[in-house]
Amino acid sequence: MKCPTVDELSLYVDDLVTGHESVNIDDHLEGCIECKRVVKALMEEQQFIKETLQTPTLPDDFDSLVLDQIKPYEKKTILRKRAYWKPIALLAAGLVLAVGLTVTVNPTLAQWIGGLFATERVDEGLRMATEAGFSERVDREVTDKGITFKIEDVVADSSRVALSYEILNKNGKSQNIDLSLLDKGNEVGATDSLGNPLELTDMALTNATDYGLIEFSLSEHQELDSIIVNFNLTRLNGKQGSWKLDVPVDLKESLKATKTVPFQNVKTNQHGVMIDMQKVRFTPSSFELLYETDFTKEEKIKLEKNIGKLEKQYGKEIANDMQNSYGNDIKYHIENEEMKTVYNKVTFPNGPDNELGLLQASGQFLGDIGHVAWNDSFIPIENDHELTFVLDGIYKTEPSDFSITMKPKELKKKPVSFEYEGNFMTIKKVKLKKAEFQIEIEGYREVTGSDLADWVLVDDKGKAYPTFRTGGTSNDKNELATTTLFSYGVNEVPKELTLRLISATRYYEVKDKWKVPLH
């Protein structure tokens, strides 16, 4: 059974449902913590109303006073008003409008009515920040074409900003909450307090029932104590219009609650990659690990020589592309004091491990080949104070020297198969669609296999073309995945062509685990 609506649970609390419906909800409540929370809140509010009705008689002109005040509050109460309030006398209705739906009256109910961030439909970090008082009710909205776009709550700290929103019709009923940010005209941005635009990273949209959640990282703007989130939307719920909304976000209190633990010269050198631990930051909604990775001098010399070789073979364009393609990353986990893994970072699906608790991992190139500043943020865990970083392995995207030659016109009858570093692939077909040349490859990669990163296409006249890759990866030989290589500038299908693999991402396990306390 799917979760009942708030109205259905309200009728259940008031014994206004049928016996069959009551049994179904009883069964559902046994396994749903969230609905239990709503029912408890509704019961407490019901008790509050009963106690309030026993208060002394109000003035004779109370009715008119209430009616005069209904209109300003109408939009706010439509969204949360429950059906069983309608037959209640004006006295009770007036009390609800005046005081009923605020945190000063009923904290438990307000936690539910407080919006998305008080529910289990968001991650633990946002709930913890909300419980600690870092959720702000903003209730900002804009209406056009009978459609209202409303930002209800904001949770923000130095690591991320999350906003819950609703899209409502003229009757206050929730509509399709897809913002379609890929559509031309729908934009979300942010500025600092002086109006300077901010570059937003790791923006994500998720849906939860009648709410939407938009979230982005502030990892590159952690010095700011306030920002303004700007919405400029031109299409909502299938209608063209104009919905512009600015939402100020105050970060001062969350900055005070942020704890930073710097490292002093905590470094290691593993498989030609240096790891330099920078700091740990504990914010109200996340746990962040900041570190840098870089190739050793010896590794950089090898890579620079290889780039020079590529330039002689294929030209400057392909050689320049490899400046940022050659890189590195690390695989690690974080343990608590009981040596239980509570966080896990895996760069790409290369084994049975899954990322655990990871919110986002962002890297910023610092100039040299392979020198990257990383910011990995995780969902915080209560009562895990003694954490330890454990390095499991190194990923390196480095030169490769593998090639496969084929005759495109023969592929339909005779596909070309190859094996390389744990990859078992078959080139299925080649086609030229206008200026886009496509090569379709099907296969799978073993758990310990390398990721075949960058390919160069060389035609029968010796001309080289860079390629771009799309598609998935499978570690199961019974469920093959398809990868497509795209290249531009190829005017005709050559009689013969060669694919040259010029880089591959390989994993190197760290035998003697490097550990760093994070407290």
GUMARVO-177068 format. One record per residue: residue in three letters; z, y, x of N, C-alpha, C in turn. Coordinates in steps of 0.1 Angstrom, whole numbers, plus 5000, padded with zeros to 4 digits. Example, Ala and Ser with C-alpha at 12.3 -4.5 7.8 and 13.67 -1.06 7.14 Angstrom:
<atoms>
ala507849435132507849555123507849675132
ser507149785128507149895137507950005129
</atoms>
This chain:
<atoms>
met500049885008500050005000500050125009
lys499150225006499150345014500350435009
cys500650535018501850615015501650695002
pro502650694993502550774980502550914984
thr502050994975502051144977503451194974
val503751314978505051374976505351384961
asp504251414953504451424938504951284933
glu504251174938504651044933506051004937
leu506451044949507851014953508851094946
ser508451224942509251304934509551244920
leu508451194914508651124901509450994902
tyr509350924914510150814916511650844917
val511950954924513350994925513951034912
asp513051094903513551134890513451024879
asp513150904884513050784874511950814864
leu510850874867509750904858508550814861
val508750704868507650614870507850484862
thr506750404861506950284853507650184862
gly508050074856508749964863507949904874
his506649884871505749834881505549924893
glu505450054890505250154901506550164909
ser507650154903508950164910509050044920
val508649924915508749814924507849824936
asn506649874934505749894945506249994955
ile506850104950507350204959508650154966
asp509450074959510550014966510149924978
asp509149844975508549764986508049844998
his507349954994506750035005507850105013
leu508950145007509950215014510650125024
glu510650005022511349905031510649915045
gly509349945046508749945058508150075063
cys508450185056507950315059509050415062
ile509250455074510350545078510050685072
glu508750725073508350855069508650885054
cys508250785046508450805031509950795028
lys510750715035512150715033512750855036
arg512250915046512751055049512451155038
val511251135032510851225021511751205009
val511951075006512751044994514251094996
lys514751075008516051125011516151275009
ala515151345014515051495012514951534998
leu514151464990514051494976515351474968
met516051364972517351334965518351444968
glu518351494981519351594985518951724978
glu517651754976517351874969517651864954
gln517451744949517851724935519351754933
gln520151704942521551724941521851874942
phe521151944951521352084953521052164940
ile519952124933519652194921520652164910
lys521152044909522252014899523452104902
glu523852114915525052194918524752344915
thr523552384917523252524915523252564900
leu522852464892522852494877524252514872
gln525252474880526652494875527252624880
thr526452714886526952844890527152934879
pro527953044880528253144869526953194863
thr527053244850525953304843525353424850
leu524053434850523353544857523253654847
pro522853774852522653894844521653874833
asp521753954822520853944810519453964814
asp519154054824517754084827517253994839
phe517953884841517453794852516053744850
asp515753714837514353654834513253754839
ser513453884835512353974839512353994854
leu513553994860513554014874512753894881
val512953774876512253664882510753674880
leu510353704868508953714865508253824873
asp508953934876508454034884508153984899
gln508953884903508853844917507953714919
ile507553654908506853534909505453554917
lys504753654913503353674919503353674934
pro504253754941504153754955504353624962
tyr505153534955505453404961504553294956
glu503653324947502953214940502253124950
lys501453184959500653104968501453014977
lys502653064981503452984990504052864983
thr504352884970505052774963504052674957
ile502852714954501852614948501752494957
leu501652514970501452404979502452304979
arg503752344976504852244977505552224964
lys505052294953505752274940505552134935
arg506552074929506451934924506351944909
ala505651844903505351844889506651844880
tyr507751784885508951784876509651914875
trp509252014883509952144882509452214869
lys508152184865507552264854508352274841
pro508952164836509752174823511152234825
ile511552254838512952304840513052444834
ala514152484829514352614824514152724834
leu513852844829513552954838514652984848
leu515852954845516952974854516752894867
ala516452754865516252674876515052714884
ala513952744877512752784884512952904892
gly513753004887513953124895514753094907
leu515753004907516452974919515652904929
val514652814925513852754935512952854942
leu512352954934511553054940512353144949
ala513553174946514353264954514853204967
val515253074966515953024978515552884981
gly514852814972514752664973514152614985
leu513052664990512252605000512352665014
thr513552695017513852755031514852675038
val514852685051515752605059517252645057
thr517452765051518852795048519452725037
val518652665028519052585017519252445020
asn518252385025518252235026517552195039
pro518252185050517652155063516752025063
thr517251925056516551795056515151815049
leu515251875037514051895030513151995037
ala513652095043512852195051512152125062
gln512752015068512151945079510851885074
trp510851825062509551775057508651885053
ile509151985045508352095040507952175052
gly508752175063508352245075507052215080
gly506352105076505052085080504851965088
leu503651955094503151835101504051805113
phe504551895120505251875133506651805131
ala507151805118508451735116508251595111
thr506951545111506651405107506251315118
glu506151195115505751095126504251085127
arg503551175121502151185123501651255135
val502651315143502251375156503051295166
asp502751325179503351255190504851295191
glu505551215198507051235200507351365207
gly506451415216506751535222506751655213
leu505851665203505751765194506951755184
arg507351635180508551625172509851665179
met509951635192511151675199511151825201
ala510051885203510052035204510352095191
thr509952035180510252085167511752075164
glu512351965167513751935165514552035173
ala514052075185514752165194514552305190
gly513852335179513652475175512452545180
phe511452475186510352545192509052535183
ser509252505170508252515160508352645152
glu507252715151507352845144506452835132
arg507052875120506252885108505553015108
val504253015108503553145108502853175095
asp502353075087501753095074500753215074
arg499853205083498753305083497453245077
glu496753325069495653265062494553375060
val493353325058492253415055491353335044
thr490853415034490153355023488753415022
asp487753335020486353375017485653265009
lys484753305000484053214992484853114985
gly486053154981487053074974487652964982
ile487552974996488152875005489052945014
thr490252895015491352955023491552865036
phe491552935047491852865060493252915064
lys494252825065495652855067496252785079
ile496752865088497552815099499052815095
glu499652695095500952685089502052695100
asp501952605110503052595120502452595134
val503152635144502752635158503852585166
val503552495175504452445186503752485199
ala504452555208503852605220504852605231
asp504452565243505252585255504252595267
ser504752595279503852625291502852515293
ser502952395286501952285288500852285278
arg501252315265500152305255500552385243
val499552415235499752485222499152395211
ala499852375201499452285189499652365176
leu498652375168498652445155498252345144
ser499052345133498652275121498052365112
tyr496952315105496252395096495852325083
glu495552405073495052345060493852425056
ile492952355048491852425042492052395027
leu492152505019492452495005491452564996
asn491252504984490352574975491152684967
lys490452744957491052854950492352814942
asn492452684939493552634932494652584941
gly494552604954495552554963495452404967
lys494352344963494252204966493552184980
ser494052084987493552055001492152015000
gln491352065010489952025011489651955024
asn488451925027488051855039488551945051
ile489351885060489951965070489151955084
asp487951915083487151905095486652045099
leu487052095111486552235115485152225121
ser484652115124483352095130483052205141
leu483852195151483752295162482452275170
leu481752165168480452145175479352225167
asp479652265155478652335147478552475152
lys477352525152477152665157477852765148
gly478652845153479352945145480852925143
asn481352805145482752775144483352775158
glu484252875160484752885174486252905173
val486952855184488352875186488552915200
gly489253025202489553085215490953135216
ala491253195228492553255230492453365240
thr493253465238493353575248494853595252
asp495053665263496353705267496753835259
ser497953885261498453995254497554125256
leu496754125266495954245269494554225264
gly494254105257492954085252491954015261
asn492453975273491553905282491353755278
pro490153715277489853575272490453475282
leu490953365276491553255284490553135283
glu490453065294489652935293490552825288
leu490152765277490952655271490452525276
thr491352435280490952305284491552195276
asp490952075276491451965268491751995254
met490752065247490952095233490751965225
ala491551945215491451825207491751855192
leu491051785184491251805169491551665163
thr492651655156492951535149493351565134
asn493151465126493451485111494651395107
ala495451445099496651375093496751415079
thr496251325070496351345056495651475052
asp496451565046495851695042495951805052
tyr496451765064496651865075495651835086
gly495251935094494551925106495451965117
leu495151915129495951955141494951995152
ile495052115157494252155169495152185180
glu494752135192495652135203494852165216
phe495452245225494752265238495852285249
ser495352265261496252275273496452415277
leu497652455282497852575288498252555303
ser497852445309498252415322497752515333
glu496652585330496152675339496652825336
his497452835326497952975323499452965321
gln500152905329501552875327502453005330
glu501853105335502653225338502753315325
leu501953295315501953375303503153355294
asp503653465289504753455280504353475265
ser503053505263502553515250500953505250
ile500353455240498953455238498553475224
ile497353495221496853515208495653415206
val495853325196494753225193493853285183
asn492553285186491553345177490653245171
phe490553245157489753165150488553245144
asn487353205147486153265141485253155135
leu485453135122484753025116483753075106
thr482553005105481553055096481152945086
arg481752825088481352715078482652625076
leu483052625063484252545060483952465047
asn484252335047484052255035482652265029
gly481652275038480252285033479752425029
lys480652525030480252655026480152755038
gln479152845037478952945047479853065043
gly480453125053481353245050481853295063
ser482953375062483553425074485053415073
trp485553335082487053325083487553355097
lys488053475098488553525111490053535110
leu490653485120492153485120492753485134
asp493653575136494353585149495753535147
val496253445156497553395155498353425168
pro499253515168500053545180501053425183
val501153395195502053285199503053335210
asp504253325207505353375217505853255225
leu505753265238506153155247507453185254
lys508053295252509253335260510353235259
glu510753185247511853095246511552955252
ser510352915250509952785256509952785271
leu509552905277509552915291511052905297
lys511952965289513352955293513852805293
ala513252725284513752585283512952495292
thr512052545300511252465309511952455323
lys512052325327512652295340511652245350
thr511552315362510652275372511352215384
val510952105389511552045401510452035412
pro510452125422509452125433509752015443
phe508651965450508851865461508651935474
gln509351895484509251955497508551845507
asn507251875510506551785520506651635516
val506351605504506351465499504851425499
lys504351345509502951315511502851175515
thr501651115513501250985519499750985521
asn499350885529497950865532497550725529
gln496750705519496350565515494850545514
his494350455522492850425521491950545522
gly492350635531491550745534491750865524
val492750855516493050965506494451005508
met494651135509496051195510496551235496
ile497751205493498451245481499551335484
asp499551455479500551555482501251595468
met502451545467503251575454503651725454
gln503451795443503751935442504951965435
lys505051925422506251955414506251865401
val507351865395507551795381507951915372
arg507451915360507852015351508151955337
phe509351985332509851935320509752045309
thr508952035300508752135289509252085276
pro509452165266509952115253509052005247
ser507752005250506851905243506151805252
ser506451815265505751725275506551715288
phe506151615295506551595309505351605318
glu505351695328504151715336504351675351
leu503351615356503351585371502251655377
leu502551735387501451815394501451765409
tyr500151735413499951685427498551705431
glu498251695444496951715449496451585456
thr495151565455494551455463493451515472
asp493251455483492151505493491751385502
phe490551395506490051295516490651335530
thr490851235538491251265552490051325560
lys490351375571489251435579488251335583
glu488651215586487651115589486751075578
glu487351075566486551045554485551155551
lys485951275553485151395550483951395559
ile484151355572483051355582482051255577
lys482451135573481551035568480751085556
leu481451145547480751195535479751305538
glu480051395547479151505550477951455557
lys478151345566476951285572476051225562
asn476651155552475851095541475151195533
ile475751305530475051415522473851465530
gly474051485543472851525551471751425551
lys472151295551471151185550470351195537
leu471151215526470551225513469551345512
glu469951455518469051565518467651535525
lys467751465536466451425543465651335534
gln466351245527465651145519465051195506
tyr465951275499465651305485465551455482
gly465951545491465951685489467251745487
lys467351875486468551955485469251935472
glu468451925461469051915447469951795446
ile469451685450470251555449471451565459
ala471151615471472251625481473351715476
asn473051825470474051925465474851865454
asp474151785445474851725434476051635439
met475851575451476851485456478151555461
gln478051685463479151765468480451745459
asn480151745446481251725437481351585431
ser480351505434480351365429481251275437
tyr481251295450482151225458483651275456
gly484451185451485851235448486851115448
asn488051145443489151045444490051075433
asp490850975430491950985420492850865423
ile493950865416495050765418495450695405
lys495850565407496450495396497950475399
tyr498750505390500150495392500950465379
his502150435380503050425369504350485372
ile505150515361506450585363507450495356
glu508550465364509550375359510850455356
asn511650395347512950455344513950385353
glu515250415351516250355360516450205359
glu515850145348515950005346514649935351
met513850015359512549965364511549925354
lys511649985342510749965331509650065331
thr508450035330507350125330507350205317
val507450335319507450425307506150515306
tyr505550525318504250605318503250525327
asn501950545324500950475332499650555332
lys499050575343497850645344496750555350
val495650535343494550455347493250545346
thr492550565356491350655356490250605347
phe489850475349488850425340489150275337
pro488650225326488950085322488549985333
asn489449955342489149865353490149755354
gly490649715343491649605343492449605330
pro493449515330494249495318495149615314
asp495449705324496449805322495849915312
asn496749965304496350075295497150195298
glu496550315296497350435298498550435288
leu499650465293500950465285501550605285
gly501550665273502250795272501450915277
leu500250895281499451005287498951095276
leu499151225278498651325269497251375274
gln497251415286495951455292496151455308
ala494951445314494951445329493851545333
ser494151655339493051755342493151775357
gly491951795363491851825377491051945380
gln491352015390490652135394490252125409
phe488952135411488452135425488952255433
leu489352235445489852335453488952375465
gly487652335464486752385474486152275483
asp486952205490486452095499486051975491
ile485251885497484951755490486151675488
gly486451645476487551555472488951615472
his488951745473490251815473490451865458
val491451805451491651835437493151855434
ala493451955426494751975421494851915407
trp495751825405495851745393497151795385
asn496951785372498051815362498051705352
asp498951605353498951495343500251525334
ser499951525321501151555312501351425303
phe502551405300502951285293503851315281
ile503951235271504851245260506351225265
pro507151325263508551305268509351195262
ile510251145269511051035264512551075265
glu513251065254514651105254515451005262
asn516451065269517450985276516850905288
asp515650935293515150885305515050995315
his516251005323516351115332516051075346
glu516250945350516050905363514750825364
leu513650905366512350845367511850835381
thr510950735384510450715397508950695396
phe508150775404506750765405506450645414
val505450555410505150445418503550435420
leu503050455432501650455434501150315435
asp500150285426499550145425498250135433
gly497450235433496150225439495350355440
ile494250345447493350465449491950435443
tyr491450535437490050535433489250625442
lys488050575447487250665455485750645450
thr485150765448483750765445483050795459
glu482350705464481950715478480450655479
pro479850675491478450635492478250485489
ser477050455484476550325482475150315487
asp474750195490473350165495472850045488
phe472450055476471949945468470649985461
ser469649905460468449945452467849825445
ile467149855435466449745427465049805423
thr464049725425462649765422462149685411
met461349755402460849685390459449745387
lys458749675378457449715373457649735358
pro457749865353458149895340457349825329
lys456049805331455249745320455549595318
glu456249535328456549395327457949365322
leu458749465320460149445316460249385303
lys459349415294459549355280459449205280
lys458549155289458449005290459348945301
lys459649025311460448975322461449085326
pro462649095319463649195323464149155337
val464649265344465049245358466649255358
ser467149145364468649135365469149155379
phe470349205380470949215394472449205393
glu473049175404474549175406474949265417
tyr475949345415476449425426477949465423
glu478749425433480149455433480849435419
gly480649315414481249275402480549325389
asn479349385391478549425379477449325377
phe477249285365476149185362475249255351
met474149305356473349395347471849345346
thr471249385335469849355333469149485328
ile468049515335467249635331466349585320
lys466549635307465849585296464449645293
lys464449785294463249855291463249995296
val462050045297461850185302460950255292
lys461150375289460250445280460250595284
leu459150665281458950805283458850875269
lys459750955266459751025253459751175256
lys458451235255458251375259458551385273
ala459551475277459851495291461051415295
glu461551325286462751245289462351105293
phe462751065305462450925309463750845308
gln463650735302464850655299464750515304
ile465850465310465950335315467250265309
glu466950165301468050095294468549975301
ile469849975304470449865312471649805304
glu471649675303472649595296473449505305
gly474749495302475549405311477049425309
tyr477749375319479249385319479749395333
arg480949445334481649455347482849375348
glu483049305359484349225360485549325361
val486649275359487849355359488049425373
thr487649365384487849425397486549485402
gly485549495393484249555397484249705399
ser483249755406483149895409482349965397
asp482550095396481850165386480550225393
leu479350185388478150235394477850375389
ala478150465398478250605394476950685394
asp476250705405475050795406473850715411
trp472750735403471550665406470450775409
val469450735417468250815420467050735416
leu466150785409464950715405463850755415
val463150665421462050695430460750625424
asp459750705422458550655416457650595427
asp456450545423455550465433454850565442
lys455050695441454550785450455650845460
gly456850785458457950825467458650945463
lys458351005451459151125446460451075440
ala461551155443462851115438463251205427
tyr463951155417464451225405465951195403
pro466851295401468251255398468251205384
thr469351125381469451065367470851105361
phe470951095348472151115341472450995332
arg473750965331474150835325474850855313
thr474550775303475350765290475650615287
gly476650595279476850455274478250405278
gly478550285273479950235275479950125286
thr481150065288481349965298482149855291
ser481749725295482449615289482949525301
asn484149475299484749375309484549235304
asp483849215293483749085286482249045287
lys481948935293480548895294479948845281
asn480848825271480348785258480148905249
glu480549025253480249145246479649255255
leu478349245257477649325266477549475261
ala477649565271477549705268476149755273
thr475649865267474449925271474650065278
thr474050075289474050205297472550255297
thr472450385295471050445296471050555306
leu470050535316469850645326468750735321
phe468950865322467950965318467551045330
ser466251075330465751155341464651245335
tyr464551365341463551465336462551505347
gly461351535342460351575352459351465354
val459651345349458651235351457651245340
asn456351265344455251295335454651165329
glu454751055337454050935332454950815337
val454850705330455550585335454850525347
pro455550525358454950475371454650325370
lys453750275378453450135378454650055384
glu455250125394456450065400457450165403
leu458750135401459750235404460950165410
thr461750245417462950195424464150275419
leu465250205416466550265413467350255425
arg467850365431468750365442470150415438
leu471050325440472450365437473050435450
ile473450565448473850645459475350665460
ser476050625449477550635449478150535439
ala479350485442480050395434481550425434
thr482250415423483650435423484350295425
arg485150285435485850165439487350185438
tyr487950075435489450075434490049995446
tyr491050065452491750005464493249995460
glu493749875460495149855456496049895468
val497149955465498149985475499149875476
lys499149805487500049685488501549715488
asp501849805497503249855498503449975489
lys503949955477504050065467504850185473
trp504250295471504850425475505650485463
lys506850505465507750555454508350685457
val508450765446508950905447509850925435
pro511150955438512050995427511651125420
leu511751135407511251255400512351325393
his513551335400514651405393515451485404
</atoms>
